[in-house]
Amino acid sequence: MTTPDLGGAPRPGAGALRLVEGRTSEPQTVDISDYIRAVAFHCPFLMPSVTRRLTGWTVYEIAEGAQATEVEAEVFHAGVQAAEWVRPLTTRRHGTLV
């Protein structure tokens, strides 16, 4: 697997995930309804967030031949990117639901 030069810290696992569907409030490629119900049981903020379309979902597929450690690193990287995207939204109306 080739490591692309992204001008920062090296990411040897880059490419381990393939973006299937970019951030959306209603994914079309997977059914997340059971997951939402299961998590909402433990998180009182999820259903109000989903209802107001404040919850963002991004769908990835594990690339063929990707190693578990590469996938783990890329999932972590995607999580950091999502957190940075959400950070400025927390000061807006309904920010606690974002």
C-alpha positions in Angstrom: 0.0 0.0 0.0 1.4 3.4 -1.0 1.5 6.2 1.6 0.2 9.5 0.0 2.0 12.7 1.0 -0.5 14.7 2.9 1.9 17.3 4.3 1.7 16.3 7.9 2.3 13.2 10.1 2.7 10.1 8.1 -0.4 7.9 7.7 0.8 4.5 6.6 -2.7 3.2 6.7 -4.2 5.8 4.4 -6.4 4.0 1.9 -7.5 1.3 4.3 -11.0 2.8 4.2 -13.0 3.6 1.1 -15.6 6.4 1.4 -19.0 4.9 0.3 -21.2 7.8 1.4 -20.1 11.2 2.6 -21.6 12.9 5.6 -25.4 12.9 5.5 -28.2 13.0 8.0 -29.9 10.2 6.2 -27.6 7.5 4.8 -29.0 5.7 1.8 -26.5 2.8 1.5 -27.1 1.3 4.9 -30.0 0.9 7.3 -29.1 2.5 10.6 -32.5 2.4 12.2 -31.8 -0.6 14.5 -28.5 1.0 15.5 -30.2 4.3 16.3 -32.8 2.6 18.5 -30.2 0.6 20.4 -27.9 3.6 21.1 -30.9 5.9 21.9 -31.7 3.6 24.8 -28.4 4.7 26.4 -28.1 8.2 25.0 -31.0 10.6 25.6 -29.5 13.1 23.1 -29.5 10.9 20.0 -33.2 10.8 19.0 -33.6 14.6 19.3 -30.4 15.1 17.3 -31.5 12.6 14.6 -35.0 14.2 14.5 -33.5 17.7 13.9 -31.1 16.2 11.3 -28.1 17.2 13.4 -26.5 13.8 13.5 -24.1 13.2 10.6 -23.3 9.7 9.3 -20.4 8.8 7.0 -20.3 5.3 5.5 -16.9 3.7 4.8 -16.0 0.3 3.5 -12.8 -1.6 4.5 -10.5 -1.7 1.5 -9.6 -5.2 0.2 -6.3 -6.3 1.7 -6.3 -3.7 4.5 -4.7 -4.8 7.8 -6.6 -4.4 11.1 -4.1 -1.9 12.4 -4.5 0.2 9.3 -8.2 0.2 9.6 -8.1 1.1 13.3 -5.8 4.0 12.5 -8.0 5.3 9.7 -11.2 5.0 11.9 -9.4 7.0 14.6 -8.4 9.6 12.0 -11.9 9.9 10.7 -13.2 10.3 14.2 -10.7 13.2 14.8 -11.8 14.8 11.6 -15.5 14.5 12.6 -14.8 16.0 16.0 -13.0 19.0 14.5 -15.9 19.5 12.1 -18.5 19.4 15.0 -16.5 21.6 17.3 -17.7 25.0 15.9 -21.3 23.7 15.6 -21.6 23.3 19.3 -22.1 27.0 19.9 -25.1 27.2 17.5 -28.7 26.6 18.4 -29.2 23.0 19.5 -25.4 22.8 19.7 -25.6 20.3 22.6 -27.4 17.9 20.2 -24.7 18.1 17.5 
